[in-house]
Amino acid sequence: MNNPMTKYKSDFLNILDERGFIHQCSDFDALDTKLCKGVQSAYIGYDPTGPSLHVGHLYTIMMLHWFQRAGHRPISLMGGGTALIPDPTLKDKTRPLLGPEDINANIESIKSVFSNFITYDDSATGAIMVNNYDWLSGLDYIGMLRDVGVHFTVNRMLTFDSVKSRLDRELPMTFIEFNYMILQGYDFVELNRRYGTILQMGGSDQWGNIINGLELGRKMDQVQLYALTAPLLTTASGAKMGKTEGGAVWLNADMTSPYDYYQYWRNVEDSDVAQLLKVFTLLPMDEIKKLEALEGADINEAKKVLAFEATKLCHGEAAANDAQTTAQKTFEQGSVGDDLPSITVEAARLEAGISVLDLFVETALASSKGEAKRLIKGGGARINDVKIEDMELSVSSADLTDEGYIKLSAGKKKHALVRVG
C-alpha cells in the first residue's frame, strides 16, 4: 500500500520520482492509473553499434530494473534493424554503416550485461529481449510507405533537433537517416501489437522520437500509448555522464575492467555522490540520505559505498570485493592489489631496458609519448612511488621490486604494474 505522502498511486512512478529519474511524461495521470491495473509492459531501445553499452546507457537500464521491481515486465529492444541505417544524431558526420554480422556479434556481447540488471524468465514479469530486425526486415517498401509513412509529415520531421541542427549548419543528411525516425516510431506500434506494450522510456533527448511512436500507435491502431523520459544526466562540472579522459566507461568487463569501473565511481565529484547513489545503486533511500548528510573528508566514505555498490550491481559481489581490496592496498596501505591493471613484458626486453615513455603508453597511463612527457614535466609520473625526473629514463629488470613487479603511477589515482612473463 502506498504511503499517503507519496506523489503517485503507482509504486513505479513513486520510485522514479524519489530517485530523480523523471523528466517528462505524455500523461502522468493516465499512466499512473494504468500502472495500477495489473502487469504492464514497457521498453527502451538500444542500438547495438558497438560490442558494449556504457555508463550513459546504464541510466535507462536502471529504469527497466525499477519497472520490473515494481511488478511489471521490461523489454530491452535491440535495434538490429535500425542499426543497419545511421540515425540522424546531432553530430556533424553520418554514422558509419554496419553489416548484419557485426550487429549480431554486438548484440550477443551486450546481452550478457543486461541480465545483471533485469531478470529474463517466463514469468508474468520476466524481462524480454527482442530485436527489431525481426519485423523491420519483413516490411516491403511500398507497404511501409502506405501504412506507416502516410502518418508522418516532412514539415514536422524538419523541426526535430537532430534534423534541424544538421540543416542549419548546411551539413548533408542522407535520405536513409531521414527514414530512421519512421522505423523507430514503428517499433512502438509493433511492440504494442506483439506484447501489449504501453510505455516507451528513454533519455530526454529521445522525447521527440518516442512521441512519434505514441502518435503512430494512435493513428494506426487507435491505442493509448505513453512516453516517459529521464533528465539529461551530467556531472556537476557539466561533463556527460560515463565519459572520462580515456573515453567511455563500458559495462562489459573485457572493455572496462571491474577495477577501473570501481575507480570511475570512486573518483566522482563530491557534489555528484548523492544523485549517483540514487540512480546507480539499489540502496534504500533512508540509507542514501544518511550518506548524503556526510560532509568534508567523510564524503569519501560515501564514494566508497557508491563504487562498491555500483560495481557489485554490474560485475557481481566477488569482483566488487576484489576491486575494493585492490583500491585499499594501493591508496590506503601503500602496496598493490591483485586487481590493479598490469602488462607483461618479456624478460629479455626488460633486461635490455625499455623507455619509460613506451611503458606509460603500453600500460595506458598515457595515450601517447607526448602525454607521458607532459606528465613527467608536471611531476605527476612515478616509478615505484618515486617521482620520475628524466624523460629519457630506461626501465630495466633492476627496477623490479622484491614482489616481482614495477609500479607506474600517473598522478595519485592511476596506477599500473609491469610484470615479467
C-alpha angles and dihedrals in degrees: 000000000000122000109253088232093061121106100226138040094229123075092221097058091043091053093048092045093051093047096046102250100126124097109143137359129186092223118357096185096047093045091047090053093046092052089057092057103079132287114344132188127231133173144197123198126226125187110221095219092140138027093258141031118228139221090277088064091046089072091069094035086063088056088059089048093055091043089059093043088055090059103267138113118258122202122202106204117204112205096221089147101040091045087066087071127044120251119229099253126177088255121108096238133061113251113252116259116251127208125235092253093056092046094050091049090051092050092052090050093048095047094072092061098052094062088065090065107030132028119242114203143119096267123115090262097035114131121247128208113205135177119221089211085078092072105018092058090059097053116108115220098236092047091048091053093048099042103032111012092057089069095058124078121207088218092064095039089058090059094062112111093231090056100033096051091052093048093044089058090047091241119151121259117191124224090241090059091049089057093054095087091052092056092044091052091049090057090068091052092048094048090050090052094047103037106010089249110180103174137055118191133188146128121312091257088066096057096105094048092048092049088052090060093044092054092043090056090052093048098043103035105011091238129146110239130174139219127208126176136185122225121261106273116221134158122255089263091055097254121142112261115257097024126116135172087267094053134257124357102235126208095218112089093221090061100038114019119228088247093054089044090053091048092052091060093038091058101047118127116276094240092055098055099089094049093046092050089055095047106034105034136057094225115136114259094243090058091047090052090055091051090045090059093060116110140191116357090352089074086078088069089056089049091053090052090049092049093047096045095045092048092046091053094050103034107017134260096281092056091046091052091049092049092047092049092049091049092050093050093046101043106022106030100034094236131094134260132222092248096059112120111261144174130207123224130188115263093233092053093050091045090056091049132255126223110253087223090059091049093052089053094044092051089048091238086123128027094217143003088258091058090047090053091051089049092053092044090052092051094245100115121092138175115204087348093303118119114250112231101168119070089196092057116142116210117213142167087278087073094060113117122229087263090060103252142095115226118213121190133193106196120320099305109042120072138160137178130229113208133181118246 
